[in-house]
């Protein structure tokens, strides 16, 4: 087998460096995004919006900001969060063929976030813990409301 001169590019995307080892170039090996780090400018803006929301909330509680100003900020933050979430889901849907790990991580996180309904009290002050009992309590409550 013939030797490749040091520092010269071979037929592939590997460079031969001092010592005879091979080093990949950036053209041949594209850098993938780390799993779970799919943040966009909209998502970063939504995060900054929630920090601003907390700051204005404290000012509102102190009486330095009106309730209308606080509500306006809340609405705009919610809108930014909705847009960032939609953008993230769209990007995950388009990249599912290339990056299945991020997609399934997002889906499993969504499934894990759902909590069960806490125990309920029925009309006779009995605690309903089973799902069937909770369904009966809620059905009776909403039947009496309508």
N, CA, C and O atoms as CSV, one atom per row, in Angstrom:
chain,resi,resn,atom,element,x,y,z
A,1,UNK,N,N,0.844,-1.173,0.000
A,1,UNK,CA,C,0.000,0.000,0.000
A,1,UNK,C,C,0.889,1.235,0.000
A,1,UNK,O,O,1.846,1.313,0.770
A,2,UNK,N,N,0.580,2.190,-0.850
A,2,UNK,CA,C,1.387,3.393,-0.963
A,2,UNK,C,C,1.110,4.375,0.161
A,2,UNK,O,O,0.037,4.359,0.764
A,3,UNK,N,N,2.070,5.217,0.432
A,3,UNK,CA,C,1.910,6.211,1.489
A,3,UNK,C,C,1.294,7.476,0.931
A,3,UNK,O,O,1.564,7.863,-0.206
A,4,UNK,N,N,0.461,8.120,1.742
A,4,UNK,CA,C,-0.122,9.407,1.387
A,4,UNK,C,C,0.734,10.470,2.060
A,4,UNK,O,O,0.997,10.378,3.259
A,5,UNK,N,N,1.170,11.471,1.317
A,5,UNK,CA,C,2.004,12.497,1.923
A,5,UNK,C,C,1.257,13.233,3.036
A,5,UNK,O,O,0.050,13.457,2.942
A,6,UNK,N,N,1.983,13.604,4.081
A,6,UNK,CA,C,1.409,14.298,5.229
A,6,UNK,C,C,0.887,15.655,4.796
A,6,UNK,O,O,1.560,16.392,4.074
A,7,UNK,N,N,-0.353,15.985,5.255
A,7,UNK,CA,C,-0.934,17.287,4.966
A,7,UNK,C,C,-1.673,17.351,3.650
A,7,UNK,O,O,-2.252,18.392,3.339
A,8,UNK,N,N,-1.683,16.270,2.844
A,8,UNK,CA,C,-2.398,16.281,1.581
A,8,UNK,C,C,-3.730,15.586,1.757
A,8,UNK,O,O,-3.857,14.642,2.537
A,9,UNK,N,N,-4.701,16.052,1.038
A,9,UNK,CA,C,-6.039,15.497,1.118
A,9,UNK,C,C,-6.112,14.239,0.270
A,9,UNK,O,O,-5.626,14.204,-0.860
A,10,UNK,N,N,-6.728,13.204,0.836
A,10,UNK,CA,C,-6.918,11.968,0.103
A,10,UNK,C,C,-8.170,12.037,-0.747
A,10,UNK,O,O,-8.693,13.125,-0.989
A,11,UNK,N,N,-8.662,10.893,-1.204
A,11,UNK,CA,C,-9.824,10.874,-2.078
A,11,UNK,C,C,-11.116,11.141,-1.306
A,11,UNK,O,O,-12.096,11.615,-1.882
A,12,UNK,N,N,-11.123,10.842,-0.020
A,12,UNK,CA,C,-12.327,11.068,0.781
A,12,UNK,C,C,-12.292,12.406,1.471
A,12,UNK,O,O,-11.699,13.364,0.976
A,13,UNK,N,N,-12.937,12.463,2.625
A,13,UNK,CA,C,-12.964,13.712,3.369
A,13,UNK,C,C,-12.094,13.606,4.610
A,13,UNK,O,O,-12.433,14.153,5.660
A,14,UNK,N,N,-10.979,12.908,4.493
A,14,UNK,CA,C,-10.069,12.740,5.619
A,14,UNK,C,C,-8.742,13.398,5.302
A,14,UNK,O,O,-8.265,13.346,4.168
A,15,UNK,N,N,-8.155,14.008,6.297
A,15,UNK,CA,C,-6.833,14.608,6.141
A,15,UNK,C,C,-5.830,13.771,6.913
A,15,UNK,O,O,-6.119,13.270,8.000
A,16,UNK,N,N,-4.649,13.630,6.336
A,16,UNK,CA,C,-3.575,12.942,7.031
A,16,UNK,C,C,-2.779,14.003,7.777
A,16,UNK,O,O,-2.299,14.966,7.180
A,17,UNK,N,N,-2.644,13.822,9.074
A,17,UNK,CA,C,-1.925,14.792,9.891
A,17,UNK,C,C,-0.646,14.171,10.415
A,17,UNK,O,O,-0.406,12.980,10.222
A,18,UNK,N,N,0.180,14.973,11.078
A,18,UNK,CA,C,1.439,14.481,11.624
A,18,UNK,C,C,1.196,13.225,12.458
A,18,UNK,O,O,0.237,13.176,13.229
A,19,UNK,N,N,2.014,12.251,12.321
A,19,UNK,CA,C,1.899,11.013,13.081
A,19,UNK,C,C,1.134,9.941,12.345
A,19,UNK,O,O,1.016,8.827,12.856
A,20,UNK,N,N,0.598,10.232,11.146
A,20,UNK,CA,C,-0.078,9.215,10.360
A,20,UNK,C,C,-1.535,8.996,10.718
A,20,UNK,O,O,-2.165,8.111,10.139
A,21,UNK,N,N,-2.108,9.764,11.653
A,21,UNK,CA,C,-3.514,9.559,11.998
A,21,UNK,C,C,-4.399,10.342,11.033
A,21,UNK,O,O,-3.955,11.295,10.393
A,22,UNK,N,N,-5.644,9.927,10.943
A,22,UNK,CA,C,-6.582,10.574,10.042
A,22,UNK,C,C,-7.485,11.513,10.831
A,22,UNK,O,O,-7.865,11.226,11.966
A,23,UNK,N,N,-7.821,12.638,10.210
A,23,UNK,CA,C,-8.661,13.629,10.864
A,23,UNK,C,C,-9.773,13.997,9.898
A,23,UNK,O,O,-9.505,14.313,8.739
A,24,UNK,N,N,-11.021,13.960,10.360
A,24,UNK,CA,C,-12.155,14.306,9.515
A,24,UNK,C,C,-12.260,15.803,9.322
A,24,UNK,O,O,-11.968,16.584,10.229
A,25,UNK,N,N,-12.679,16.194,8.135
A,25,UNK,CA,C,-12.877,17.609,7.864
A,25,UNK,C,C,-14.342,17.950,8.043
A,25,UNK,O,O,-15.196,17.063,8.041
A,26,UNK,N,N,-14.631,19.212,8.197
A,26,UNK,CA,C,-16.007,19.627,8.417
A,26,UNK,C,C,-16.860,19.448,7.176
A,26,UNK,O,O,-18.074,19.285,7.290
A,27,UNK,N,N,-16.252,19.474,5.978
A,27,UNK,CA,C,-17.046,19.305,4.773
A,27,UNK,C,C,-17.617,17.892,4.687
A,27,UNK,O,O,-18.738,17.710,4.211
A,28,UNK,N,N,-16.874,16.903,5.134
A,28,UNK,CA,C,-17.296,15.516,5.006
A,28,UNK,C,C,-18.204,15.050,6.126
A,28,UNK,O,O,-19.023,14.153,5.926
A,29,UNK,N,N,-18.070,15.650,7.313
A,29,UNK,CA,C,-18.842,15.215,8.468
A,29,UNK,C,C,-19.636,16.388,9.008
A,29,UNK,O,O,-19.116,17.170,9.803
A,30,UNK,N,N,-20.889,16.527,8.590
A,30,UNK,CA,C,-21.679,17.655,9.071
A,30,UNK,C,C,-21.942,17.521,10.570
A,30,UNK,O,O,-22.165,16.426,11.087
A,31,UNK,N,N,-21.910,18.655,11.245
A,31,UNK,CA,C,-22.149,18.665,12.678
A,31,UNK,C,C,-23.651,18.589,12.933
A,31,UNK,O,O,-24.414,19.417,12.435
A,32,UNK,N,N,-24.065,17.603,13.702
A,32,UNK,CA,C,-25.469,17.444,14.049
A,32,UNK,C,C,-25.768,18.227,15.317
A,32,UNK,O,O,-24.895,18.432,16.160
A,33,UNK,N,N,-27.030,18.665,15.437
A,33,UNK,CA,C,-27.432,19.353,16.660
A,33,UNK,C,C,-27.505,18.338,17.790
A,33,UNK,O,O,-27.993,17.228,17.579
A,34,UNK,N,N,-27.038,18.682,18.972
A,34,UNK,CA,C,-27.177,17.768,20.095
A,34,UNK,C,C,-28.643,17.511,20.398
A,34,UNK,O,O,-29.478,18.400,20.235
A,35,UNK,N,N,-28.958,16.304,20.836
A,35,UNK,CA,C,-30.342,15.944,21.124
A,35,UNK,C,C,-30.888,16.827,22.227
A,35,UNK,O,O,-30.234,17.043,23.247
A,36,UNK,N,N,-32.092,17.337,22.016
A,36,UNK,CA,C,-32.740,18.148,23.027
A,36,UNK,C,C,-32.372,19.619,22.972
A,36,UNK,O,O,-32.937,20.408,23.730
A,37,UNK,N,N,-31.455,20.020,22.115
A,37,UNK,CA,C,-31.054,21.418,22.048
A,37,UNK,C,C,-31.569,22.038,20.754
A,37,UNK,O,O,-30.782,22.498,19.927
A,38,UNK,N,N,-32.873,22.052,20.581
A,38,UNK,CA,C,-33.468,22.596,19.373
A,38,UNK,C,C,-34.157,23.909,19.723
A,38,UNK,O,O,-35.379,24.011,19.621
A,39,UNK,N,N,-33.402,24.896,20.126
A,39,UNK,CA,C,-33.985,26.173,20.472
A,39,UNK,C,C,-33.873,27.115,19.297
A,39,UNK,O,O,-32.875,27.105,18.577
A,40,UNK,N,N,-34.879,27.916,19.102
A,40,UNK,CA,C,-34.873,28.897,18.037
A,40,UNK,C,C,-34.936,30.285,18.650
A,40,UNK,O,O,-35.034,30.440,19.867
A,41,UNK,N,N,-34.879,31.271,17.803
A,41,UNK,CA,C,-34.977,32.645,18.292
A,41,UNK,C,C,-36.342,32.909,18.908
A,41,UNK,O,O,-36.444,33.637,19.895
A,42,UNK,N,N,-37.398,32.323,18.336
A,42,UNK,CA,C,-38.733,32.513,18.892
A,42,UNK,C,C,-38.837,31.897,20.284
A,42,UNK,O,O,-39.455,32.474,21.179
A,43,UNK,N,N,-38.228,30.720,20.465
A,43,UNK,CA,C,-38.267,30.069,21.773
A,43,UNK,C,C,-37.471,30.868,22.794
A,43,UNK,O,O,-37.882,30.984,23.948
A,44,UNK,N,N,-36.336,31.420,22.381
A,44,UNK,CA,C,-35.544,32.238,23.286
A,44,UNK,C,C,-36.292,33.518,23.633
A,44,UNK,O,O,-36.206,34.001,24.762
A,45,UNK,N,N,-37.025,34.071,22.669
A,45,UNK,CA,C,-37.836,35.257,22.930
A,45,UNK,C,C,-38.962,34.958,23.893
A,45,UNK,O,O,-39.295,35.790,24.737
A,46,UNK,N,N,-39.561,33.769,23.777
A,46,UNK,CA,C,-40.626,33.387,24.692
A,46,UNK,C,C,-40.085,33.234,26.107
A,46,UNK,O,O,-40.754,33.601,27.073
A,47,UNK,N,N,-38.883,32.697,26.231
A,47,UNK,CA,C,-38.267,32.558,27.543
A,47,UNK,C,C,-37.993,33.920,28.155
A,47,UNK,O,O,-38.249,34.133,29.340
A,48,UNK,N,N,-37.476,34.844,27.356
A,48,UNK,CA,C,-37.229,36.193,27.852
A,48,UNK,C,C,-38.542,36.867,28.222
A,48,UNK,O,O,-38.595,37.650,29.171
A,49,UNK,N,N,-39.609,36.565,27.474
A,49,UNK,CA,C,-40.923,37.123,27.779
A,49,UNK,C,C,-41.446,36.653,29.122
A,49,UNK,O,O,-42.057,37.432,29.854
A,50,UNK,N,N,-41.215,35.381,29.461
A,50,UNK,CA,C,-41.690,34.890,30.750
A,50,UNK,C,C,-40.900,35.518,31.894
A,50,UNK,O,O,-41.446,35.726,32.978
A,51,UNK,N,N,-39.635,35.818,31.668
A,51,UNK,CA,C,-38.853,36.509,32.696
A,51,UNK,C,C,-39.373,37.926,32.888
A,51,UNK,O,O,-39.472,38.412,34.014
A,52,UNK,N,N,-39.704,38.586,31.784
A,52,UNK,CA,C,-40.285,39.925,31.864
A,52,UNK,C,C,-41.647,39.870,32.552
A,52,UNK,O,O,-42.004,40.773,33.309
A,53,UNK,N,N,-42.401,38.808,32.286
A,53,UNK,CA,C,-43.716,38.631,32.905
A,53,UNK,C,C,-43.589,38.564,34.427
A,53,UNK,O,O,-44.371,39.186,35.146
A,54,UNK,N,N,-42.612,37.815,34.912
A,54,UNK,CA,C,-42.399,37.718,36.357
A,54,UNK,C,C,-42.034,39.067,36.960
A,54,UNK,O,O,-42.513,39.433,38.033
A,55,UNK,N,N,-41.172,39.806,36.248
A,55,UNK,CA,C,-40.743,41.106,36.757
A,55,UNK,C,C,-41.922,42.072,36.848
A,55,UNK,O,O,-42.075,42.775,37.847
A,56,UNK,N,N,-42.758,42.108,35.802
A,56,UNK,CA,C,-43.906,43.001,35.786
A,56,UNK,C,C,-44.954,42.552,36.799
A,56,UNK,O,O,-45.655,43.389,37.369
A,57,UNK,N,N,-45.073,41.248,37.033
A,57,UNK,CA,C,-46.011,40.750,38.036
A,57,UNK,C,C,-45.668,41.320,39.416
A,57,UNK,O,O,-46.546,41.772,40.151
A,58,UNK,N,N,-44.390,41.289,39.749
A,58,UNK,CA,C,-43.979,41.827,41.050
A,58,UNK,C,C,-44.230,43.332,41.123
A,58,UNK,O,O,-44.629,43.852,42.165
A,59,UNK,N,N,-43.996,44.025,40.015
A,59,UNK,CA,C,-44.285,45.462,39.990
A,59,UNK,C,C,-45.781,45.722,40.141
A,59,UNK,O,O,-46.180,46.671,40.815
A,60,UNK,N,N,-46.612,44.882,39.515
A,60,UNK,CA,C,-48.059,45.023,39.624
A,60,UNK,C,C,-48.517,44.796,41.054
A,60,UNK,O,O,-49.379,45.517,41.556
A,61,UNK,N,N,-47.937,43.787,41.717
A,61,UNK,CA,C,-48.298,43.514,43.103
A,61,UNK,C,C,-47.901,44.678,44.020
A,61,UNK,O,O,-48.569,44.934,45.022
A,62,UNK,N,N,-46.828,45.375,43.683
A,62,UNK,CA,C,-46.401,46.534,44.465
A,62,UNK,C,C,-47.213,47.779,44.128
A,62,UNK,O,O,-47.133,48.783,44.837
A,63,UNK,N,N,-47.996,47.722,43.049
A,63,UNK,CA,C,-48.810,48.855,42.649
A,63,UNK,C,C,-48.102,49.812,41.706
A,63,UNK,O,O,-48.587,50.923,41.492
A,64,UNK,N,N,-46.984,49.422,41.143
A,64,UNK,CA,C,-46.226,50.294,40.256
A,64,UNK,C,C,-46.635,50.148,38.793
A,64,UNK,O,O,-46.253,50.969,37.959
A,65,UNK,N,N,-47.417,49.099,38.471
A,65,UNK,CA,C,-47.885,48.849,37.110
A,65,UNK,C,C,-49.381,48.580,37.190
A,65,UNK,O,O,-49.847,47.927,38.123
A,66,UNK,N,N,-50.136,49.081,36.215
A,66,UNK,CA,C,-51.581,48.843,36.228
A,66,UNK,C,C,-51.900,47.414,35.802
A,66,UNK,O,O,-51.081,46.732,35.186
A,67,UNK,N,N,-53.098,46.984,36.141
A,67,UNK,CA,C,-53.514,45.631,35.795
A,67,UNK,C,C,-53.652,45.471,34.281
A,67,UNK,O,O,-53.385,44.395,33.746
A,68,UNK,N,N,-54.063,46.528,33.592
A,68,UNK,CA,C,-54.202,46.458,32.137
A,68,UNK,C,C,-52.853,46.245,31.466
A,68,UNK,O,O,-52.747,45.478,30.508
A,69,UNK,N,N,-51.822,46.920,31.964
A,69,UNK,CA,C,-50.481,46.729,31.409
A,69,UNK,C,C,-50.001,45.302,31.656
A,69,UNK,O,O,-49.404,44.676,30.780
A,70,UNK,N,N,-50.267,44.800,32.849
A,70,UNK,CA,C,-49.865,43.427,33.180
A,70,UNK,C,C,-50.596,42.427,32.292
A,70,UNK,O,O,-49.985,41.496,31.768
A,71,UNK,N,N,-51.903,42.618,32.124
A,71,UNK,CA,C,-52.676,41.696,31.276
A,71,UNK,C,C,-52.211,41.741,29.824
A,71,UNK,O,O,-52.149,40.705,29.162
A,72,UNK,N,N,-51.884,42.931,29.326
A,72,UNK,CA,C,-51.377,43.050,27.965
A,72,UNK,C,C,-50.078,42.288,27.784
A,72,UNK,O,O,-49.872,41.628,26.765
A,73,UNK,N,N,-49.201,42.380,28.777
A,73,UNK,CA,C,-47.943,41.640,28.715
A,73,UNK,C,C,-48.194,40.138,28.764
A,73,UNK,O,O,-47.549,39.381,28.040
A,74,UNK,N,N,-49.120,39.699,29.605
A,74,UNK,CA,C,-49.460,38.271,29.702
A,74,UNK,C,C,-49.950,37.758,28.355
A,74,UNK,O,O,-49.538,36.690,27.904
A,75,UNK,N,N,-50.831,38.521,27.714
A,75,UNK,CA,C,-51.355,38.097,26.404
A,75,UNK,C,C,-50.246,37.980,25.362
A,75,UNK,O,O,-50.203,37.017,24.596
A,76,UNK,N,N,-49.356,38.963,25.339
A,76,UNK,CA,C,-48.280,38.914,24.348
A,76,UNK,C,C,-47.312,37.758,24.626
A,76,UNK,O,O,-46.811,37.131,23.692
A,77,UNK,N,N,-47.050,37.474,25.909
A,77,UNK,CA,C,-46.177,36.345,26.248
A,77,UNK,C,C,-46.808,35.022,25.841
A,77,UNK,O,O,-46.127,34.142,25.315
A,78,UNK,N,N,-48.104,34.879,26.083
A,78,UNK,CA,C,-48.798,33.648,25.687
A,78,UNK,C,C,-48.742,33.454,24.180
A,78,UNK,O,O,-48.551,32.340,23.691
A,79,UNK,N,N,-48.912,34.552,23.453
A,79,UNK,CA,C,-48.855,34.473,21.991
A,79,UNK,C,C,-47.463,34.053,21.525
A,79,UNK,O,O,-47.340,33.227,20.621
A,80,UNK,N,N,-46.415,34.608,22.129
A,80,UNK,CA,C,-45.049,34.229,21.775
A,80,UNK,C,C,-44.790,32.766,22.087
A,80,UNK,O,O,-44.139,32.069,21.309
A,81,UNK,N,N,-45.293,32.298,23.216
A,81,UNK,CA,C,-45.102,30.893,23.608
A,81,UNK,C,C,-45.817,29.973,22.633
A,81,UNK,O,O,-45.269,28.943,22.240
A,82,UNK,N,N,-47.040,30.333,22.235
A,82,UNK,CA,C,-47.772,29.516,21.255
A,82,UNK,C,C,-47.017,29.431,19.931
A,82,UNK,O,O,-46.910,28.360,19.332
A,83,UNK,N,N,-46.494,30.577,19.481
A,83,UNK,CA,C,-45.760,30.582,18.219
A,83,UNK,C,C,-44.482,29.748,18.314
A,83,UNK,O,O,-44.149,29.009,17.388
A,84,UNK,N,N,-43.769,29.868,19.437
A,84,UNK,CA,C,-42.529,29.100,19.606
A,84,UNK,C,C,-42.821,27.608,19.668
A,84,UNK,O,O,-42.077,26.800,19.113
A,85,UNK,N,N,-43.906,27.248,20.343
A,85,UNK,CA,C,-44.278,25.836,20.441
A,85,UNK,C,C,-44.666,25.279,19.074
A,85,UNK,O,O,-44.282,24.163,18.722
A,86,UNK,N,N,-45.426,26.056,18.308
A,86,UNK,CA,C,-45.815,25.619,16.966
A,86,UNK,C,C,-44.594,25.486,16.067
A,86,UNK,O,O,-44.508,24.551,15.271
A,87,UNK,N,N,-43.647,26.417,16.188
A,87,UNK,CA,C,-42.432,26.354,15.395
A,87,UNK,C,C,-41.603,25.120,15.758
A,87,UNK,O,O,-41.064,24.453,14.875
A,88,UNK,N,N,-41.501,24.815,17.055
A,88,UNK,CA,C,-40.768,23.629,17.494
A,88,UNK,C,C,-41.410,22.360,16.965
A,88,UNK,O,O,-40.711,21.468,16.483
A,89,UNK,N,N,-42.740,22.265,17.049
A,89,UNK,CA,C,-43.435,21.073,16.577
A,89,UNK,C,C,-43.315,20.927,15.062
A,89,UNK,O,O,-43.185,19.813,14.553
A,90,UNK,N,N,-43.356,22.035,14.347
A,90,UNK,CA,C,-43.193,21.977,12.891
A,90,UNK,C,C,-41.794,21.497,12.531
A,90,UNK,O,O,-41.631,20.660,11.643
A,91,UNK,N,N,-40.783,22.025,13.217
A,91,UNK,CA,C,-39.407,21.619,12.949
A,91,UNK,C,C,-39.197,20.151,13.294
A,91,UNK,O,O,-38.509,19.437,12.564
A,92,UNK,N,N,-39.789,19.688,14.412
A,92,UNK,CA,C,-39.676,18.270,14.763
A,92,UNK,C,C,-40.328,17.394,13.706
A,92,UNK,O,O,-39.802,16.336,13.359
A,93,UNK,N,N,-41.476,17.833,13.193
A,93,UNK,CA,C,-42.181,17.049,12.181
A,93,UNK,C,C,-41.384,16.971,10.879
A,93,UNK,O,O,-41.389,15.938,10.210
A,94,UNK,N,N,-40.703,18.051,10.519
A,94,UNK,CA,C,-39.937,18.030,9.274
A,94,UNK,C,C,-38.623,17.270,9.415
A,94,UNK,O,O,-38.109,16.738,8.431
A,95,UNK,N,N,-38.075,17.212,10.623
A,95,UNK,CA,C,-36.799,16.537,10.840
A,95,UNK,C,C,-36.951,15.107,11.358
A,95,UNK,O,O,-35.958,14.482,11.730
A,96,UNK,N,N,-38.177,14.580,11.387
A,96,UNK,CA,C,-38.391,13.260,11.986
A,96,UNK,C,C,-37.641,12.166,11.223
A,96,UNK,O,O,-37.208,11.183,11.824
A,97,UNK,N,N,-37.485,12.326,9.911
A,97,UNK,CA,C,-36.763,11.310,9.142
A,97,UNK,C,C,-35.284,11.281,9.504
A,97,UNK,O,O,-34.672,10.214,9.567
A,98,UNK,N,N,-34.719,12.454,9.740
A,98,UNK,CA,C,-33.287,12.541,10.018
A,98,UNK,C,C,-32.953,12.372,11.491
A,98,UNK,O,O,-31.901,11.826,11.825
A,99,UNK,N,N,-33.824,12.827,12.374
A,99,UNK,CA,C,-33.517,12.847,13.798
A,99,UNK,C,C,-34.693,12.303,14.591
A,99,UNK,O,O,-35.464,13.069,15.168
A,100,UNK,N,N,-34.833,10.994,14.622
A,100,UNK,CA,C,-35.946,10.363,15.307
A,100,UNK,C,C,-35.854,10.508,16.823
A,100,UNK,O,O,-36.877,10.523,17.508
A,101,UNK,N,N,-34.638,10.613,17.347
A,101,UNK,CA,C,-34.443,10.670,18.787
A,101,UNK,C,C,-35.117,11.913,19.394
A,101,UNK,O,O,-35.803,11.811,20.411
A,102,UNK,N,N,-34.920,13.075,18.773
A,102,UNK,CA,C,-35.536,14.301,19.290
A,102,UNK,C,C,-37.060,14.216,19.223
A,102,UNK,O,O,-37.753,14.655,20.141
A,103,UNK,N,N,-37.574,13.650,18.132
A,103,UNK,CA,C,-39.023,13.530,17.981
A,103,UNK,C,C,-39.620,12.650,19.072
A,103,UNK,O,O,-40.583,13.042,19.731
A,104,UNK,N,N,-39.055,11.469,19.264
A,104,UNK,CA,C,-39.608,10.563,20.272
A,104,UNK,C,C,-39.372,11.072,21.686
A,104,UNK,O,O,-40.176,10.803,22.579
A,105,UNK,N,N,-38.289,11.798,21.905
A,105,UNK,CA,C,-38.053,12.402,23.213
A,105,UNK,C,C,-39.156,13.419,23.520
A,105,UNK,O,O,-39.668,13.463,24.639
A,106,UNK,N,N,-39.519,14.230,22.530
A,106,UNK,CA,C,-40.580,15.220,22.701
A,106,UNK,C,C,-41.923,14.542,22.958
A,106,UNK,O,O,-42.663,14.952,23.853
A,107,UNK,N,N,-42.238,13.519,22.189
A,107,UNK,CA,C,-43.514,12.811,22.348
A,107,UNK,C,C,-43.593,12.145,23.717
A,107,UNK,O,O,-44.614,12.253,24.396
A,108,UNK,N,N,-42.524,11.454,24.135
A,108,UNK,CA,C,-42.538,10.794,25.440
A,108,UNK,C,C,-42.625,11.797,26.580
A,108,UNK,O,O,-43.252,11.518,27.602
A,109,UNK,N,N,-42.006,12.954,26.419
A,109,UNK,CA,C,-42.098,13.986,27.441
A,109,UNK,C,C,-43.531,14.504,27.544
A,109,UNK,O,O,-44.015,14.775,28.643
A,110,UNK,N,N,-44.212,14.644,26.404
A,110,UNK,CA,C,-45.611,15.060,26.402
A,110,UNK,C,C,-46.492,14.046,27.122
A,110,UNK,O,O,-47.383,14.421,27.884
A,111,UNK,N,N,-46.240,12.758,26.878
A,111,UNK,CA,C,-47.047,11.718,27.500
A,111,UNK,C,C,-46.784,11.651,29.001
A,111,UNK,O,O,-47.694,11.370,29.781
A,112,UNK,N,N,-45.551,11.907,29.404
A,112,UNK,CA,C,-45.176,11.823,30.803
A,112,UNK,C,C,-45.744,12.990,31.613
A,112,UNK,O,O,-45.959,12.866,32.818
A,113,UNK,N,N,-45.986,14.119,30.950
A,113,UNK,CA,C,-46.409,15.324,31.644
A,113,UNK,C,C,-47.865,15.256,32.109
A,113,UNK,O,O,-48.263,16.021,32.987
A,114,UNK,N,N,-48.653,14.366,31.544
A,114,UNK,CA,C,-50.057,14.288,31.921
A,114,UNK,C,C,-50.196,13.691,33.311
A,114,UNK,O,O,-49.637,12.637,33.613
A,115,UNK,N,N,-50.949,14.384,34.147
A,115,UNK,CA,C,-51.167,13.915,35.506
A,115,UNK,C,C,-52.573,13.365,35.626
A,115,UNK,O,O,-53.465,13.717,34.854
A,116,UNK,N,N,-52.754,12.503,36.597
A,116,UNK,CA,C,-54.076,11.967,36.825
A,116,UNK,C,C,-54.891,12.964,37.643
A,116,UNK,O,O,-54.348,13.873,38.270
A,117,UNK,N,N,-56.187,12.772,37.620
A,117,UNK,CA,C,-57.101,13.620,38.370
A,117,UNK,C,C,-57.013,13.266,39.847
A,117,UNK,O,O,-57.012,12.088,40.206
A,118,UNK,N,N,-56.940,14.263,40.692
A,118,UNK,CA,C,-56.840,14.033,42.135
A,118,UNK,C,C,-58.138,13.430,42.669
A,118,UNK,O,O,-59.175,13.536,42.014
A,119,UNK,N,N,-58.103,12.801,43.841
A,119,UNK,CA,C,-59.321,12.246,44.421
A,119,UNK,C,C,-60.401,13.314,44.591
A,119,UNK,O,O,-60.114,14.470,44.903
A,120,UNK,N,N,-61.651,12.894,44.377
A,120,UNK,CA,C,-62.785,13.820,44.449
A,120,UNK,C,C,-63.718,13.415,45.581
A,120,UNK,O,O,-63.733,12.259,46.005
A,121,UNK,N,N,-64.499,14.380,46.066
A,121,UNK,CA,C,-65.538,14.109,47.054
A,121,UNK,C,C,-66.877,14.064,46.333
A,121,UNK,O,O,-67.183,14.945,45.531
A,122,UNK,N,N,-67.677,13.036,46.618
A,122,UNK,CA,C,-69.007,12.979,46.026
A,122,UNK,C,C,-70.004,13.716,46.918
A,122,UNK,O,O,-69.615,14.354,47.896
A,123,UNK,N,N,-71.294,13.626,46.578
A,123,UNK,CA,C,-72.331,14.359,47.304
A,123,UNK,C,C,-72.443,13.915,48.756
A,123,UNK,O,O,-72.859,14.705,49.604
A,124,UNK,N,N,-72.082,12.672,49.064
A,124,UNK,CA,C,-72.167,12.159,50.440
A,124,UNK,C,C,-70.830,12.280,51.171
A,124,UNK,O,O,-70.649,11.663,52.221
A,125,UNK,N,N,-69.900,13.054,50.643
A,125,UNK,CA,C,-68.583,13.314,51.232
A,125,UNK,C,C,-67.706,12.066,51.272
A,125,UNK,O,O,-66.847,11.941,52.145
A,126,UNK,N,N,-67.912,11.156,50.347
A,126,UNK,CA,C,-67.040,9.988,50.195
A,126,UNK,C,C,-65.928,10.325,49.205
A,126,UNK,O,O,-66.162,11.040,48.230
A,127,UNK,N,N,-64.728,9.817,49.448
A,127,UNK,CA,C,-63.602,10.086,48.562
A,127,UNK,C,C,-63.612,9.080,47.418
A,127,UNK,O,O,-63.643,7.869,47.639
A,128,UNK,N,N,-63.587,9.601,46.189
A,128,UNK,CA,C,-63.542,8.759,44.994
A,128,UNK,C,C,-62.105,8.739,44.485
A,128,UNK,O,O,-61.566,9.770,44.081
A,129,UNK,N,N,-61.484,7.547,44.510
A,129,UNK,CA,C,-60.091,7.441,44.081
A,129,UNK,C,C,-59.941,6.702,42.754
A,129,UNK,O,O,-59.014,6.989,41.996
A,130,UNK,N,N,-60.825,5.763,42.460
A,130,UNK,CA,C,-60.744,5.015,41.202
A,130,UNK,C,C,-61.290,5.858,40.058
A,130,UNK,O,O,-62.135,6.729,40.262
A,131,UNK,N,N,-60.801,5.590,38.865
A,131,UNK,CA,C,-61.208,6.366,37.699
A,131,UNK,C,C,-62.713,6.265,37.445
A,131,UNK,O,O,-63.351,7.254,37.083
A,132,UNK,N,N,-63.277,5.073,37.635
A,132,UNK,CA,C,-64.712,4.890,37.418
A,132,UNK,C,C,-65.517,5.719,38.416
A,132,UNK,O,O,-66.528,6.321,38.055
A,133,UNK,N,N,-65.071,5.749,39.665
A,133,UNK,CA,C,-65.768,6.529,40.692
A,133,UNK,C,C,-65.675,8.026,40.381
A,133,UNK,O,O,-66.651,8.759,40.540
A,134,UNK,N,N,-64.505,8.469,39.942
A,134,UNK,CA,C,-64.332,9.876,39.588
A,134,UNK,C,C,-65.242,10.252,38.427
A,134,UNK,O,O,-65.825,11.336,38.414
A,135,UNK,N,N,-65.363,9.350,37.448
A,135,UNK,CA,C,-66.225,9.609,36.297
A,135,UNK,C,C,-67.682,9.745,36.746
A,135,UNK,O,O,-68.402,10.612,36.251
A,136,UNK,N,N,-68.114,8.905,37.668
A,136,UNK,CA,C,-69.485,8.986,38.176
A,136,UNK,C,C,-69.720,10.290,38.926
A,136,UNK,O,O,-70.765,10.920,38.764
A,137,UNK,N,N,-68.739,10.707,39.759
A,137,UNK,CA,C,-68.881,11.952,40.518
A,137,UNK,C,C,-68.975,13.138,39.567
A,137,UNK,O,O,-69.833,14.003,39.739
A,138,UNK,N,N,-68.096,13.186,38.561
A,138,UNK,CA,C,-68.133,14.291,37.606
A,138,UNK,C,C,-69.412,14.274,36.774
A,138,UNK,O,O,-69.980,15.327,36.483
A,139,UNK,N,N,-69.861,13.088,36.394
A,139,UNK,CA,C,-71.094,12.971,35.620
A,139,UNK,C,C,-72.289,13.466,36.433
A,139,UNK,O,O,-73.143,14.188,35.920
A,140,UNK,N,N,-72.340,13.074,37.697
A,140,UNK,CA,C,-73.443,13.528,38.555
A,140,UNK,C,C,-73.395,15.045,38.760
A,140,UNK,O,O,-74.432,15.708,38.758
A,141,UNK,N,N,-72.190,15.588,38.935
A,141,UNK,CA,C,-72.050,17.027,39.149
A,141,UNK,C,C,-72.509,17.798,37.930
A,141,UNK,O,O,-73.286,18.744,38.062
A,142,UNK,N,N,-72.051,17.423,36.747
A,142,UNK,CA,C,-72.405,18.169,35.554
A,142,UNK,C,C,-73.848,17.917,35.122
A,142,UNK,O,O,-74.437,18.755,34.439
A,143,UNK,N,N,-74.423,16.785,35.504
A,143,UNK,CA,C,-75.841,16.542,35.212
A,143,UNK,C,C,-76.702,17.450,36.072
A,143,UNK,O,O,-77.764,17.893,35.635
A,144,UNK,N,N,-76.252,17.735,37.305
A,144,UNK,CA,C,-77.033,18.603,38.183
A,144,UNK,C,C,-76.889,20.064,37.797
A,144,UNK,O,O,-77.763,20.868,38.124
A,145,UNK,N,N,-75.830,20.429,37.121
A,145,UNK,CA,C,-75.603,21.816,36.711
A,145,UNK,C,C,-76.504,22.194,35.547
A,145,UNK,O,O,-77.049,23.297,35.523
A,146,UNK,N,N,-76.667,21.304,34.590
A,146,UNK,CA,C,-77.434,21.629,33.381
A,146,UNK,C,C,-78.893,21.497,33.575
A,146,UNK,O,O,-79.663,21.738,32.645
